[in-house]
Amino acid sequence: MPIINHRLVLKQRPDGIPGPEHFEASDAPVPPLADGELLTETLYISIDPAMRSWIGAGPSYVPTVALGATMRAGGVARVLDSRSKDFATGDIVQGRVNWQTHPVLRGSQAQKLDLSTYTVEDWIGPLGTSALTAYFGLRDVGSLKPNDRVLVSGAAGGVGQMAAQIAKLEGCRVVGIAGGAEKCAFLRDTLHLDDVIDYRAEPDLTAAIARACPDGVDLYFDNVGGPTLDAALANLRIGARIALCGRISQTVAAEPHPIRNLGALSGKRARMQSFIVFDYNARYPEARAWLGMHLRAGRLIQRLHVVDGLDRAPEALGMLFRGLNTGKLVVRPVA
Ligand SMILES: NC(=O)c1ccc[n+]([C@@H]2O[C@H](COP(=O)([O-])OP(=O)(O)OC[C@H]3O[C@@H](n4cnc5c(N)ncnc54)[C@H](OP(=O)(O)O)[C@@H]3O)[C@@H](O)[C@H]2O)c1
């Protein structure tokens, strides 16, 4: 019996929040393997805000996904069959699995994961791309220093919860911004942040940041952009740094939010810089050594939000833009 690969292809480009109507299922038998290829079974698919830009009409930092093509995604998979000398049946690999149950990967593009020390969930969570993004965004872009007063938006999400914890581990005072009481309780009671702001409950976010950061902000790690960035700009200290990680509040906004407080950058001799984590590829081992050290010591956690069923991947993608994910969002194709 041939193995059937169940996949979701892009049917239509979304205008706003992506959902099931933009994708369709397509099943096909897995083709015979060529030399150097692996047949795998997907264990987890990472669901990322950037995926919206990969399927939109506008420009993206990577080529957009073509209509009719399998949706692009990174993830973790188990090797079922190998025609590469570097991989054996049963190995767990990380790679471009896309939205499909049985990807055929090129061995040269898959990374074998060490399961002697870490779990599969560690590799997609505290050692995964979200964690690497937080690490390089804080250190290289944000020039993180001990005792910095750090503000993190989207703080309960995949990247944000790692950024908040890394800054705490480096001896900073950390304030997190998130939407809703449950996410704020997680930040306060589980991650032990110094203060939290529920932006959905605050009529004046600038004033709320001023209350939570009475001495101002040395480093703002921005996951959301828009009005939150504006409010953070109004609370900078002299010499502040802003690491522009993402701007999810603007991705599906009908009109871009006009930033009013850019003038604060000159008055505060501050700098604002964006980055893409893939540019730090050569230094992932360094980041994973640091993250792994803290993970093994029990000082680092990452809350995963698992959605079961490949067919729910489009719904999961939409959850990011509605704030419905509680933690790093992944899809498990087969529970
Ligand atoms: N630069 C890079 O290389 C890189 C790499 C990975 C990710 N990123 C960026 O990092 C950010 C976080 O990504 P993630 O994967 O960790 O996602 P995430 O934070 O786990 O999920 C997205 C969260 O964004 C918040 N959000 C959605 N709409 C919002 C709005 N209008 N205003 C304020 N917050 C809103 C929601 O949290 P609340 O419930 O708290 O609102 C939602 O849960 C994204 O902007 C992403 O594009 C950048």
The ligand as a Gaussian input file, in Angstrom:
#p B3LYP/6-31G(d) Opt

LIG

0 1
 N       12.187000      39.183000      13.018000
 C       12.105000      37.861000      12.918000
 O       12.996000      37.187000      12.389000
 C       10.898000      37.167000      13.458000
 C       10.871000      35.767000      13.625000
 C        9.729000      35.176000      14.197000
 C        8.648000      35.979000      14.554000
 N        8.718000      37.329000      14.342000
 C        7.628000      38.220000      14.752000
 O        7.481000      38.085000      16.146000
 C        6.131000      38.398000      16.501000
 C        5.604000      37.286000      17.390000
 O        5.557000      36.083000      16.637000
 P        5.130000      34.721000      17.352000
 O        5.328000      33.631000      16.379000
 O        5.781000      34.634000      18.654000
 O        3.562000      34.934000      17.532000
 P        2.786000      34.977000      18.911000
 O        3.264000      36.160000      19.679000
 O        2.856000      33.643000      19.553000
 O        1.287000      35.180000      18.434000
 C        0.856000      36.394000      17.938000
 C        0.293000      37.260000      19.058000
 O        0.259000      38.609000      18.605000
 C       -0.667000      39.313000      19.382000
 N       -1.467000      40.207000      18.539000
 C       -2.246000      39.873000      17.483000
 N       -2.856000      40.959000      16.983000
 C       -2.448000      42.012000      17.771000
 C       -2.740000      43.407000      17.779000
 N       -3.561000      43.950000      16.879000
 N       -2.147000      44.185000      18.714000
 C       -1.317000      43.642000      19.641000
 N       -1.010000      42.323000      19.686000
 C       -1.580000      41.525000      18.760000
 C       -1.574000      38.284000      20.051000
 O       -1.256000      38.274000      21.446000
 P       -2.179000      39.102000      22.481000
 O       -3.304000      38.205000      22.851000
 O       -1.235000      39.405000      23.581000
 O       -2.675000      40.304000      21.745000
 C       -1.149000      36.977000      19.425000
 O       -1.288000      35.893000      20.303000
 C        5.374000      38.561000      15.202000
 O        5.241000      39.932000      14.901000
 C        6.263000      37.879000      14.190000
 O        6.084000      38.374000      12.884000
 C        9.810000      37.926000      13.819000

